[in-house]
Every structure is written in structure tokens, then in C-alpha cells.
Amino acid sequence: MTDEDEAAFDEFLAARSTTLLRTAILVCGATRHDAEDLVQHALEKVYRHWARIRHDNPEAYARKVVVNAAINRSRRRRVLKEITSARPPDTPATSPDLDLRDTLVTELRRLPPRMRAVLVLRYWEDQTEAATAALLGCSIGTVKSQAARGLARIREHMEEGAMR
């Protein structure tokens, strides 16, 4: 890799690694450590292919690697770990916004991996339907149906929780 490529990769890494980690945490529904492993895996692939993808969209490539690795990981394990809270134990008093966010993250973790990936990419990462479909290697119709079903499941669970 040339010095120019190295510098461009370092710049990409500094600018996008936090975003990739957030995506990995939300998509994989696991611990921060597991998400960091997924991001490390993605960044290794990005680095290996940097000369080819540098001028295209390296962030999209890295995000796709993270999402695919998370889906493959959950397929291999067949059992998703439940995480009780994403909030650190010594967090100050909660607010309605934090409670809602925690509830949404918990509900996201209940969804199947592909459905969770669609919702995270579409609504957390603010990707278009076409971009989400391209990242996941599926049709736009699949993205639309998975998003609708996923949102319906989340609403249903949240309504059940409100009735208790």
C-alpha cells in the first residue's frame, strides 16, 4: 500500500470507526466486545481491499461486512444472547428519552438478525431503501417488507408492555 493510501485509510479509520461500532452494536445485538470484533474484522477487509474501494464508498463496504458478519455469527450460534441493559451501571437518573431508547434497543435485539439489520440501517443509519437493499444483497421489496414487519413487532411488544 502506498503512503497516500495509508494516510487515506488512517483518515477513514479516524472518521468512521465510531459509526461502524455503533452499527455493529445495534445489528449484532450482543456485547460491545463482540461488536468490536466485528468492526475489527470489517476494517481488516477494508484495509486489504483499500486500493480498490478507496475511491468508491469504503464506508458502505465496511458497513456491509459488519452486517453480513453479524448475520452469519447469529446463524452459527442459533441462540442470541440477551443483554439486559446497554446503560452503564452508574448512570445518573433516567429520562423518558433514555428509557424509550433502552426499550427500543431491547426490542431490536428480539428481532431476527436480518430484520434487525434492515431497521438499523434504514432508521438508525438513515440509509435509503435502495442503499439498505444493496448493503444486504436483497431487493427493495424485501427491505420494505422486513421494515414493516419489524416495526409492527416492536409496536406490538411495546403496546403489550404498556398494558402491564
LUMDOTI-489732 format. One record per atom (N, C-alpha, C): atom name; x, y, z. Coordinates in steps of 0.02 Angstrom, whole numbers, plus 32768, in hexadecimal, padded with zeros to 4 digits. Each point is the difference from the previous one (the first is absolute). Layout:
<zanus>
> atome,u,v,w
> CA,X,Y,Z
...
</zanus>
This chain:
<zanus>
> atome,u,v,w
> N,802B,7FC5,8000
> CA,7FD5,803B,8000
> C,802D,803E,8000
> N,7FEE,8031,7FD9
> CA,8028,803D,7FFB
> C,7FF6,802A,803F
> N,802D,8030,8009
> CA,7FFA,802E,8039
> C,7FBF,8028,7FFC
> N,7FED,8012,7FC3
> CA,7FC2,8025,7FF6
> C,7FC4,7FD6,8014
> N,8000,7FC0,7FED
> CA,7FCA,7FD2,8014
> C,7FFE,7FF6,804B
> N,803B,7FF9,801F
> CA,8004,7FF9,8049
> C,7FE2,803C,8023
> N,8011,803C,7FE8
> CA,7FE6,803D,801E
> C,7FB4,8005,7FF7
> N,7FE8,7FEE,7FC5
> CA,7FB8,8002,7FF4
> C,7FDC,7FCD,802B
> N,801D,7FC5,8009
> CA,7FE1,7FCD,802B
> C,7FFF,8018,8049
> N,8037,801D,8017
> CA,8001,801A,8045
> C,7FCB,8036,800A
> N,7FF6,802A,7FCE
> CA,7FCD,8034,8004
> C,7FBA,7FE1,8002
> N,7FF5,7FCE,7FD6
> CA,7FC0,7FDC,8001
> C,7FF4,7FE0,8043
> N,8032,7FE0,801B
> CA,7FFB,7FDE,8041
> C,7FEE,8031,8037
> N,8021,8039,8002
> CA,7FF2,8032,8033
> C,7FB9,801C,7FFA
> N,7FE9,8008,7FC3
> CA,7FBF,801F,7FF4
> C,7FC6,7FD0,8008
> N,8008,7FC1,7FF0
> CA,7FC6,7FD3,7FFB
> C,7FFE,7FC6,8031
> N,8034,7FF4,8027
> CA,8002,7FC5,802B
> C,7FCA,8003,8036
> N,7FF1,8039,801B
> CA,7FCB,8006,8033
> C,7FBC,7FF0,7FE3
> N,7FF2,8019,7FC4
> CA,7FC1,7FF1,7FDF
> C,7FF9,7FB6,7FF1
> N,8036,7FE1,7FEA
> CA,7FFE,7FB8,7FF3
> C,7FF5,7FD8,8040
> N,801E,8016,8036
> CA,7FF6,7FDE,8040
> C,7FB7,8005,8016
> N,7FE3,803B,7FFA
> CA,7FB9,8008,8012
> C,7FD4,7FD3,7FD7
> N,800D,7FFD,7FBF
> CA,7FDA,7FD4,7FD5
> C,8008,7FB7,8015
> N,803C,7FEC,800F
> CA,800D,7FBB,8014
> C,7FDC,7FEF,8041
> N,8001,802D,8030
> CA,7FDE,7FF4,8041
> C,7FB6,7FF7,7FF4
> N,7FE2,802B,7FD7
> CA,7FB8,7FFB,7FF4
> C,7FEE,7FC4,7FD6
> N,8028,7FF0,7FCF
> CA,7FEF,7FC9,7FD3
> C,800C,7FBC,8020
> N,8037,7FF9,8023
> CA,8010,7FBD,801A
> C,7FDA,7FF1,8040
> N,7FE6,8032,8023
> CA,7FD9,7FF3,803C
> C,8028,7FDB,8035
> N,803F,800F,8005
> CA,802B,7FDD,802F
> C,8028,8033,8028
> N,8035,7FE8,801E
> CA,8029,802C,802A
> C,802A,802E,7FD6
> N,8019,8033,8020
> CA,802C,802F,7FDE
> C,803E,7FDC,7FE7
> N,8018,7FD0,8027
> CA,803B,7FDA,7FEC
> C,7FF4,7FDB,7FBF
> N,7FC6,7FDF,7FF9
> CA,7FF0,7FDC,7FC2
> C,7FFA,8031,7FC6
> N,7FE2,803A,800D
> CA,7FFA,8033,7FCC
> C,8045,801A,7FEA
> N,802C,8009,8030
> CA,8044,8016,7FEF
> C,8024,7FCC,7FD5
> N,7FF3,7FC0,800E
> CA,801D,7FCB,7FD6
> C,7FE6,8004,7FB9
> N,7FBF,800D,7FF8
> CA,7FE3,8006,7FBD
> C,801F,803C,7FDB
> N,8008,8037,8023
> CA,801C,803C,7FE0
> C,8049,7FF3,7FED
> N,8025,7FDF,802C
> CA,8045,7FEF,7FF1
> C,8004,7FD5,7FC1
> N,7FD3,7FCE,7FFC
> CA,7FFD,7FD5,7FC5
> C,7FF2,802A,7FC1
> N,7FD0,802D,8005
> CA,7FEE,802A,7FC7
> C,803B,802D,7FEB
> N,8021,801D,8031
> CA,8038,802D,7FF0
> C,803B,7FDA,7FE2
> N,800A,7FC2,8014
> CA,8034,7FD8,7FE0
> C,7FF0,7FF6,7FB6
> N,7FC1,7FF1,7FF1
> CA,7FED,7FF7,7FBA
> C,8006,8041,7FD9
> N,7FEB,8037,801F
> CA,8005,8041,7FDF
> C,804A,800F,7FF1
> N,802B,7FF3,8030
> CA,8047,800E,7FF7
> C,801D,7FD6,7FC6
> N,7FEE,7FBF,7FFF
> CA,8019,7FD4,7FCB
> C,7FEB,8017,7FBA
> N,7FC4,801D,7FFC
> CA,7FE4,8014,7FBF
> C,8000,804C,7FF6
> N,8025,8023,8028
> CA,7FFE,804A,8001
> C,800F,801E,7FBB
> N,8032,7FE8,7FDE
> CA,8012,801D,7FBF
> C,7FC6,7FFC,7FCF
> N,7FD9,7FCA,8004
> CA,7FC8,7FF6,7FD2
> C,7FC2,8028,8015
> N,7FF2,8004,8041
> CA,7FC1,801F,8017
> C,8007,8048,8017
> N,803D,8017,8006
> CA,800D,8043,801B
> C,7FD7,8037,7FDF
> N,7FFC,7FFE,7FBE
> CA,7FDE,8035,7FDC
> C,7FB6,7FF3,7FF6
> N,7FE9,7FC5,8012
> CA,7FB8,7FF1,7FFA
> C,7FDE,8017,8041
> N,7FEF,7FD1,802A
> CA,7FDF,8011,803F
> C,8018,7FD0,8036
> N,803A,800D,801E
> CA,801B,7FD1,8031
> C,7FD3,7FF7,803D
> N,7FDC,8034,8012
> CA,7FD3,7FFA,803A
> C,7FC9,7FCE,7FF2
> N,7FE3,8003,7FC5
> CA,7FCB,7FD0,7FEE
> C,801C,7FB9,7FFF
> N,803C,7FF9,7FE6
> CA,8020,7FBE,7FFE
> C,800A,7FE6,8048
> N,801A,802A,802B
> CA,800C,7FEC,8046
> C,7FBE,7FF0,8023
> N,7FCD,8029,7FF5
> CA,7FBF,7FF4,801F
> C,7FE3,7FBD,7FE9
> N,8007,7FF2,7FC0
> CA,7FE7,7FC1,7FE5
> C,8024,7FC5,801F
> N,8041,8005,8009
> CA,8026,7FCA,8020
> C,7FE9,7FF7,8048
> N,7FF5,8036,8024
> CA,7FE8,7FFC,8046
> C,7FBC,7FDE,8003
> N,7FD2,8015,7FD6
> CA,7FBC,7FE4,8000
> C,8001,7FB6,7FEE
> N,8024,7FEF,7FCB
> CA,8004,7FBA,7FEB
> C,8021,7FD4,8035
> N,8034,801A,801F
> CA,8022,7FD9,8035
> C,7FD2,7FF6,803C
> N,7FD9,8033,8011
> CA,7FD1,7FFA,8038
> C,7FCA,7FCC,7FF1
> N,7FE6,8002,7FC3
> CA,7FCC,7FCF,7FED
> C,801E,7FBA,7FFF
> N,803A,7FF8,7FE4
> CA,8020,7FBE,7FFF
> C,8010,7FE7,8046
> N,8015,802D,802B
> CA,800F,7FEE,8045
> C,7FC2,7FE5,8023
> N,7FC9,8021,7FF7
> CA,7FC2,7FE9,8022
> C,7FE7,7FBF,7FE2
> N,800B,7FF6,7FC0
> CA,7FED,7FC0,7FE1
> C,8028,7FC7,801D
> N,8040,800C,8009
> CA,802C,7FCC,801B
> C,7FEC,7FEF,8048
> N,7FF2,8030,8027
> CA,7FF1,7FF4,8046
> C,7FB9,7FE8,800C
> N,7FD2,8015,7FD6
> CA,7FB9,7FEE,8004
> C,7FDE,801A,803F
> N,8026,801A,802D
> CA,7FE3,801A,803E
> C,801D,8045,800B
> N,7FD5,8032,8004
> CA,8018,8044,800C
> C,8002,800C,804B
> N,8036,801F,8015
> CA,8005,8011,8047
> C,7FD4,803B,800F
> N,7FE0,7FFE,803A
> CA,7FD9,8039,8017
> C,802E,802E,8027
> N,7FFA,803F,7FF2
> CA,8025,8031,8027
> C,7FCD,8028,8027
> N,8008,8002,8041
> CA,7FCD,8020,8029
> C,7FFF,804C,7FF9
> N,803A,801E,7FF7
> CA,8001,8048,7FFB
> C,803F,8017,7FDC
> N,7FF7,8031,7FD4
> CA,8039,801E,7FDE
> C,801B,803B,8029
> N,7FDE,8011,8035
> CA,8012,8039,8029
> C,8033,7FEC,8035
> N,8034,8026,800B
> CA,8030,7FF0,8035
> C,7FDE,8000,8044
> N,8018,7FD9,8030
> CA,7FDF,7FF9,8040
> C,7FFC,8040,8029
> N,8030,802D,7FFA
> CA,7FFE,803C,8028
> C,7FE8,803D,7FD9
> N,7FCE,7FF5,7FD5
> CA,7FE2,8036,7FDA
> C,7FD5,802B,802D
> N,8002,8042,7FF9
> CA,7FD5,802A,8028
> C,7FB6,7FF4,7FF0
> N,7FD6,8024,8021
> CA,7FB7,7FF7,7FF9
> C,7FEC,7FFB,7FB7
> N,7FCF,7FD5,7FF4
> CA,7FEA,7FF5,7FBB
> C,7FCF,8036,7FEC
> N,7FF8,8006,7FBF
> CA,7FCE,802E,7FE5
> C,7FD3,7FD8,7FD2
> N,7FC5,801A,7FEF
> CA,7FD4,7FDC,7FD3
> C,8022,7FEF,7FBD
> N,802A,802D,7FE7
> CA,8023,7FF3,7FC1
> C,8030,7FC4,8006
> N,8024,7FFD,8038
> CA,802E,7FC7,800A
> C,7FDA,7FC0,800A
> N,7FC9,8003,8024
> CA,7FD7,7FC4,800A
> C,7FE4,7FE7,7FBE
> N,7FE8,802E,7FD6
> CA,7FE6,7FEC,7FBF
> C,8036,7FE2,7FD5
> N,803B,801F,8001
> CA,8039,7FE6,7FD9
> C,8012,7FB9,8017
> N,8004,7FF7,8041
> CA,800F,7FBD,801B
> C,7FCB,7FCD,7FEC
> N,7FC2,8014,8002
> CA,7FC9,7FD4,7FED
> C,8007,7FEE,7FB6
> N,800E,8031,7FD6
> CA,8007,7FF3,7FB9
> C,803B,7FD1,7FF2
> N,8038,800B,8021
> CA,803A,7FD6,7FF6
> C,7FF0,7FB8,8016
> N,7FDD,7FF9,8039
> CA,7FED,7FBE,8018
> C,7FD2,7FDE,7FCD
> N,7FD0,8025,7FE5
> CA,7FD3,7FE3,7FCE
> C,8024,7FEE,7FC0
> N,8031,8029,7FED
> CA,8028,7FEF,7FC4
> C,8024,7FBD,800A
> N,8019,7FF4,803B
> CA,8025,7FC2,800E
> C,7FD3,7FC3,7FFC
> N,7FC0,8009,8007
> CA,7FD1,7FC7,7FFC
> C,7FF4,7FEA,7FB8
> N,800E,802B,7FD0
> CA,7FF2,7FF2,7FBA
> C,8033,7FD1,7FE2
> N,7FED,7FDC,7FCB
> CA,8030,7FD7,7FDC
> C,8037,802D,7FE2
> N,803B,7FE5,7FF5
> CA,8039,8028,7FEA
> C,7FF5,802A,7FC1
> N,7FE2,7FE4,7FCC
> CA,7FF7,8026,7FC2
> C,7FCE,8038,800A
> N,7FCA,7FF3,8025
> CA,7FCE,8033,800D
> C,801F,8038,8029
> N,8027,7FEE,8032
> CA,8022,8032,802A
> C,8030,8029,7FD5
> N,8024,7FDF,7FD3
> CA,802F,8024,7FD4
> C,7FDB,8032,7FD4
> N,7FC6,7FEC,7FE6
> CA,7FD9,802E,7FD6
> C,7FEC,803D,8028
> N,7FE5,7FF6,803C
> CA,7FEA,8039,8029
> C,8039,802D,8015
> N,8039,7FE3,8013
> CA,8039,8028,8014
> C,801A,8029,7FC5
> N,8007,7FE0,7FC6
> CA,801A,8025,7FC6
> C,7FCF,8036,7FE9
> N,7FC0,7FEF,7FFE
> CA,7FCE,8030,7FE7
> C,7FF5,803B,802F
> N,7FF8,7FF1,8041
> CA,7FE9,8035,802D
> C,8036,801A,802F
> N,8031,7FD8,8013
> CA,8035,8019,802B
> C,8038,801D,7FD5
> N,8010,7FDF,7FCA
> CA,8035,8018,7FD3
> C,7FE5,802D,7FC9
> N,7FBE,8007,7FFC
> CA,7FDF,802C,7FD0
> C,8013,7FF0,7FB7
> N,8003,7FC0,7FF0
> CA,800E,7FEA,7FBC
> C,7FBE,7FFE,7FD8
> N,8004,8009,7FC0
> CA,7FC5,7FFA,7FD6
> C,7FEE,7FB6,7FF9
> N,7FC4,7FF2,7FE7
> CA,7FED,7FBB,7FF4
> C,802F,7FDF,7FCE
> N,8012,8025,7FCC
> CA,802D,7FE5,7FCD
> C,8045,7FF2,801D
> N,801A,802D,8029
> CA,8042,7FF6,801E
> C,7FFF,7FC5,8030
> N,7FCA,7FFA,8026
> CA,7FFA,7FC8,802F
> C,7FFC,7FBF,7FDA
> N,7FD9,7FFF,7FCA
> CA,7FFB,7FC3,7FD7
> C,8044,7FED,7FE3
> N,8025,8032,7FE8
> CA,8042,7FF2,7FE4
> C,8030,7FE5,8035
> N,7FFE,801E,803C
> CA,802C,7FE9,8035
> C,7FF0,7FB8,8016
> N,7FC0,7FEE,8001
> CA,7FEC,7FBE,8016
> C,7FFB,7FCD,7FC8
> N,8007,8017,7FC2
> CA,7FFD,7FD3,7FC7
> C,7FBB,7FE3,7FF6
> N,7FCD,802A,8007
> CA,7FBB,7FEA,7FF6
> C,7FDB,8034,7FD7
> N,7FC0,7FF4,7FF4
> CA,7FD9,8030,7FD8
> C,7FE4,8038,802C
> N,7FEC,8035,7FE0
> CA,7FE2,8038,8025
> C,7FBE,7FE9,8020
> N,7FDC,7FD5,7FDE
> CA,7FC1,7FE5,801C
> C,800D,7FDA,8040
> N,8037,7FDB,8003
> CA,8011,7FDB,803E
> C,800F,8031,8038
> N,8024,8036,7FF1
> CA,800E,8033,8032
> C,7FBF,801E,801A
> N,7FD3,8010,7FD2
> CA,7FC0,801E,8015
> C,7FD8,7FD0,802C
> N,7FFB,7FC1,7FEC
> CA,7FD8,7FD0,8027
> C,8021,7FF1,8043
> N,8042,7FF9,8001
> CA,8022,7FF3,803F
> C,7FFA,803B,8030
> N,8004,803D,7FE4
> CA,7FF9,803B,802A
> C,7FB9,8005,801C
> N,7FCF,7FF4,7FD7
> CA,7FBA,8003,8017
> C,7FF3,7FCB,8035
> N,8016,7FC4,7FF5
> CA,7FF6,7FCA,8031
> C,8025,800D,8041
> N,803D,8018,7FFA
> CA,8028,800F,803B
> C,7FE1,8037,802A
> N,7FEA,8036,7FDF
> CA,7FE0,8036,8025
> C,7FBF,7FE9,8020
> N,7FDB,7FD5,7FDD
> CA,7FC2,7FE6,801D
> C,800E,7FD6,803E
> N,8034,7FD7,7FFE
> CA,8012,7FD7,803B
> C,8014,802C,803A
> N,8028,8033,7FF2
> CA,8015,802D,8036
> C,7FC4,8024,801E
> N,7FD4,801A,7FD6
> CA,7FC3,8021,801A
> C,7FD7,7FD0,802B
> N,7FF8,7FC4,7FE7
> CA,7FD8,7FCD,8024
> C,801D,7FF3,8046
> N,8042,7FF5,8003
> CA,8020,7FF3,8040
> C,7FFD,803C,802E
> N,8007,803C,7FE4
> CA,7FFD,803D,8029
> C,7FBA,800B,801B
> N,7FCD,7FF1,7FD7
> CA,7FBB,8007,8017
> C,7FF1,7FCD,8037
> N,8019,7FC3,7FF9
> CA,7FF7,7FCC,8033
> C,8020,8016,8042
> N,803B,801E,7FFB
> CA,8023,8018,803B
> C,7FDC,803A,8021
> N,7FDF,802A,7FD8
> CA,7FDC,8039,801C
> C,7FC0,7FEA,8024
> N,7FE4,7FC8,7FEB
> CA,7FC2,7FE7,801F
> C,800E,7FDF,8043
> N,803D,7FEC,800D
> CA,8011,7FDE,803F
> C,8000,802E,803A
</zanus>
